[in-house]
Amino acid sequence: MNRTISALLCCALTLALAGCREQVEEPLLDTAVTVETAAAQTGDLSTQSTYIGTISAEGTASVVALVSGNVEQVAVSVGDAVSAGDFLCRIDDESARLSLQNAQAAVNSAQESYNSALANYGGANLPVLQEQLRLAQDNYDDTQALMEIGAASQAEVDQAYQALLSAQAGLDAARASLNSAQAGIQSAQVGVESAQYQLSLYNLTSPISGVVEAVNVTENNFTASGTAAFVISNGSNKTVTFYVTDSVRQTLTPGQAVTVNYNGQTYEGAVTEIGGVVDAQVGQFQVKAVIDGAQDLPDGLSVELTTTAHRTAGAVLVPSDAMFFEDGVAYVYVVQDGKAVRTDVTIGLYTADQIAVTAGLTPGNEVITTWSSSLRDGVDVRLASETEASSGQAPAGDGSSSAPAQNSGAASSTETAGTEAEG
């Protein structure tokens, strides 16, 4: 009887052990975050601002020279009919052309520096550095595991950790070099834009259509900045006067489009005069624009006027939803080797949809545009487009969604104030 019982117990124990061996291991939790991305692109960005202007019956435009120099050519005479945009005169622009050439040379030099950095780090070497970092991380993790079972010493763990730090520093230096070189290009491009703007001031054009009432410059004679070189009238037009800050004044150009809204009606016009000194009563710079077909607007009427107040060209642009802020520092997550990498950036002009990044990113960087509570530096990520393609349906929710308002903090770019409220 005792042998029978022992045999039964052995069989039961054998079956139990076999059941343990056949038990299917629980699958590891997938911690990857599903995200959507957009590539950083180079482009132009501008914002509109709204002002309160006052209508008057002047109906004339004074074309003011914003630079000094010798007048090389005068193309019109008193009594001539002109259209908006017609050439009026040219002032000697040799110095401005030299400035533009120097600015373009600076861009070329910055581009060469970027190409050099790209050759050192962005070509074959950057992936090598990334692979070295991965191997150093694996080696550190393996050495730690060996130490836990007594197969490695603390000194070996410390050595592996130092190798990891060295690999990380090498990769960080490579990325910083590329970012610095890219920032140099952007800065040089701003210099070109400024030089191009200065060059444009030496060619005066008519801001409106009308008749030339006065010509106050003559060929081969000097004219000073601030001179009302031409007066052009148009009886069917009216003038709207408004005030701007100095930062906006520097971006305005004669002939720039403006839109006046009053009582549901829209009137188009163009900037004709940009004040060079601060108005003592208002504390800002006076600007005038001539409005087409506004005879029905009475003198002294206050109207709402909209025009481009700020602009940037050739900037690195990213969607506003990609931007995060922490303790006053702006940053984005860039997808690198299947991971989210926090990247601090410097931002410039922004709208509700796009933000111009002045440092920290290069065109082509894939930035994450969706928010998730699991999104953090170094976390594994998968692209939503790849998930949908593999499953044939929208990915299951993992906490990622369109970025909420709190992650960007970017305000609307349209500003409304008695004179101006800048963002």
C-alpha positions, 0 to 999 in steps of 0.5 A: 500500500505504501508503495502504491501511494508513493507511486501516485505521489511521484506521478502527481509531482511529475505532472505538476512539474510538467504543467509548470514547464508548459506554462506560457510566459506572459508577453512583455508589456509594450511601452512604445508610444504611438506618435504622429510626426512632421518634418521641420521645413524651411519657409516664410512666416508672417503675422497680421496685426489689427489697429484702430485708424482714423479716416481723413479726406487727404486722398494724396500720397507723399512718397518719402525717401527713406535713405540719402544719396545722389538721385540717378534717375527720375522717371516721372514729371508733374501731371503724369498718370501713374499706377500703383507700383510704377517706378518713380526714381532711383537713388545711388545704391552702390553702398547698399549693393556692396552690403548685399554682396557681403551678406551673401558672402556670409551666407556662403561662408556659413553654408560651407561651415555647415557642409563641413560639420555635416561631413564630419558628423552628419554623413557616415559618422553620425550613425557611427556615433549613434551605434557607439552609444547604443553599444556602450549602453548595452555594455553598461547594462550587461556589466551591471547584470554580471556584477549582480551575480558576482561575475563582474567588479564595481571597477568594471561597471564604473569603466563601462559607465565612463565609456557610456558617458564618453559616447553620449558626449561625442554624440551630443557634441556632433549634434551641437556642431550641426545645430550651431552651423545651421544657426549660423546659416539662419543668422546670415540669411537674416543679414541678406534679407536686411540688406535686400530690404535696404537696397529696395529703399533706393528705388522709389515706386508709387504706392497708389494710382493717381496723378503726380502733383509734385516732384521734389527731386532732380537728377544728379542732385543730392536728396536727404532721408525724409524728403517728400520726393513725390506727391501723388493724388487721387480724388477717389481715395481717402487716407487712414492714419494709425500708429505702430511701435518701432519694431513694427515700423521697421518691417513696414514698407511703402506700398504694403497692403492694408485692409480696412473693415467698417460696418461689414464693408472691406476696403483695400489700400496701401501704406504710403507714409511711414513716420521716422520720429515718434509722435509726441502725443501717442508715443508711437510712429505714425503711418498713413495708408491710402484706401481705394473707393472709400468716398462713403467713409466720413472724415474722422471716422475710426475704423479697424485696419489690418496689415502684416506686422511681423515677418521672417523668411527662410526660417525652420518651421514646425507645427505649433502642436510640436512645441512644449515648454518647461520652466520657460524653456521651449523644446520639441521631441525629435524621433531618432532611431525609434526613440523620442529625443528631447531637443531644446530650441529657441523660437522666434515668430509664431502663429496659431499653426506654426512656429519659427525655430531660430536654433536647435533644429535643422530642416528635415528633423522629424518632430513629434506633433502628438501629446501623450502622458507617456511621452518623455526623453528616450522613450520608444516610439512608433509612427501612427502611419506605420501602425495603421498600415500594418493593422489596416485600422486606426491604432488603439489609443495609448494616450496619444492624441492631438496636442492639447492647448497646454503643451504649446502655449502659443497664442493667436497671432492676431492682435487688437488694440487701440494702437497695437498690442504686440505678442 
